[in-house]
Amino acid sequence: MMRERLTALVLVSALLTGAFGMTRPAQPWVQGMQENLFWLKKMQWNREFDIALAGDSRMFRGVSPEDLDRSLPGLRIANYGFSGCGFSRPYLDAIGGILDPRSKQRIIVLGVTPHSLTPNAARNNGYIDKKNLDPFSAWVFLTFPGISTYLKPYSSVEMRMLTGGPPLAKYYARYHASGWVASRKDPEDPREALEEYRRMFEGGNTVDPAQEDELASYVRKWRAQGIRVIGFRPPVSREMLELETRISGFDEARFVNKFKAAGGVWLDIDQTGYHSYDGSHLEEKAARRFSRDLGTAIADALKNPAN
Amino acid sequence: MLFNSLIFIAFALAFYALWPMMRKGNALRWAFITAASFFFYGWWDWRLVFLLLASGALNYAAGLAIASAGPRKKAALAAGVAANLLLLGAFKYVSFILLNVNFLLRAVGTDAQLAFETPPLPIGISFYTFMGISYLADIYKGQISPTRSLLHFLSYISMFPHLIAGPIVRGAHLLPQLTTWNRTTEEQRWQGTMLIVTGMFKKVVIADNISRFLDLAFEFGGPVTLHSMPFWWIAMTVFSFQIYCDFSGYSDIARGLAKWMGYDFPLNFNHPYIANSFRDFWARWHMSLSTWFRDYVYIPLGGGRKGKMRWHINMWITMALSGLWHGAAWTFVAWGAAHALFLSVERLTKWPERLGRLPAGRWLVSALLIPQIWIAWVFFRAPDMGTALAIIKQMADITALSLAPVFVVGVRPLVFLAVGVAMEMYFYLGIDRSRFADSRAFRAAEFILAAIMILCCVYFRGPGAAFIYFQF
């Protein structure tokens, strides 16, 4: 009887789990690569690119390597941004590691946001989460992407859909193999991210000058290795820019001086000239337009051999 | 490796597939357990294996030395305990001590500062060090004889189910079990499975889903920006269940894994939040640690045998040390001290007994007891004393009644909190002791519940995280 009970539990659980996975609501607005695979592939990049784009979600949602490529033809470009990513030592080490050492033009492009220079972003971020994934799990996810996607936990959105709750805004995302996530939201709320950022900065998680120095020291190191380093502040909504300038502790002029003194090239881009769907991230079309503009600016900067 | 990881599932499948072939001879069984446990431990960092081996060899040798030291056995015990404490101190307490010494140096106007590069804390060191100390003390007291086999001892100290976060299993309990093997019965395997499934559910579904609430609260500035009395009471309720489900979940899984091997680990958590006094709480919370402190600190200090005042002093010392065991920070000492204060007040006033005699007395006791436990947890969770005191101030601020911060942080974790509360209410209301718990209907319900819990562990698991007690 007991033997039957255990065996029955295994069978019933397998059937129940398999069947329940089929109830997962379809989300046709999430496209491209499977999300898990997208991040794991990104983590596996190793010594294979000419240009590494690095930063947080404003970077991996806001800069499309495919569009950047128009002004920088022939270069292998990867968007190596991660969620909430701060410029901590492990991440900075990893950025250099994806560049091909045999490349004639090795370039690192940093999207510097105030949040990326805060202590919280250095400690907890998407890069560290993925790095901490044990190699066996990573192997399983990469080898059996279908199964791991089928068995992945239900998200808040899926739970809401499953329980018939009021609809949430549709969050469109297309995961590109280049590391870019094209995204938009329907309906949009350009003020959505403001409150979260306000609380974060007012709560004391503000820019840490020591992290600015750490970043500058890496710029110096990369320059010494012959890598060109370009930085810019990714565009956001006007309200977000004002909020961050007011309370994040980010003194752009001070930072840019450090950055340039370390050998980096700072691009003064139009920080509010592109459309953001939540105040923080660029909508897909705006991201493409911005990427083209950024590509032109980078190409111009590279014309100067001193940079 | 974490119990809630794919690699552990693969490891456990391999281990239990080989176990029936490896368990029959003593030497083979001990070697298999030790090798598997070292692999399990070394998965984090292979260098840790040498530390575990050194700690095991030290206690094995010290145990033999105590038994053969004759009149000098007290000195041998002292040397063995000191060696264990030095090992623990070097990894866990040196920077805390230096921090305080430097503070004092500054206070007396000296510019000199001591510096020390702290190595990362080896996972589980507090647990296996305490197991080693209890082993030596029990030999000294004549309660057990030292094992003559190093492999036997290593299989005891390193056995993977308890290695990282307990329970702290005494030598007297486990060493004799390891000298035999029994074919596990179907009932044992079913009980083991239920413990593993329940423990996993508590950890990955409840603890991991509700943990985000507090993480976000601190990310958003904690008490600096979130001004609301109800919010902080809810937040501390969340944390109380997070740490309970996290840690008791680990203990359940450990006990279940041991049952699958045919061994028995002691119960480590007995629904502490349904306690009817602080004394009762400590008889239910992390029982293997509280009995450890009782037997090896509190009673040697004199316990309650030397008068009322000494009882209080000994209990305060024990609780403060228990706090310090959890972490090298004053917040943990404050957590222990808060419990000592509550225990002293309880002893002096006997309030739970008196209140318990009133109509609905049990509910009244809980209504007074729980908030005190929650307040003590503030010290455990807060990153520093300033933040802890600011949170307690918020919890007492009857003018800040807005619930808005709850919605800022998000209500989804509260759904999982409700599940955790419901699980404990089942025991608080005594349903587990009712006739239903003995019925066929219960067995059917238990089966269905197990299947649902497995389903939830797959689809409603929270973001994977290490067990909180690993850091101790």
Interface residues (C-beta under 8 A of the other chain):
Chain A: M1 M2 R3 R5 L6 A8 L9 V12 S13 L16 T17 F20 G21 N120 D129 D134 F136 S137 V140 L151 P153 Y154 S156 M159 E195 E196 R199 M200 E202 G203 G204 N205
Chain B: M1 L2 S5 L6 I7 A10 W43 T185 E186 E187 R189 W190 T193 F218 E219 F220 G221 G222 V224 T225 L226 V408 R412 F447 A450 A451 I452 I454 L455 V458 Y459 F460 R461 G462 P463
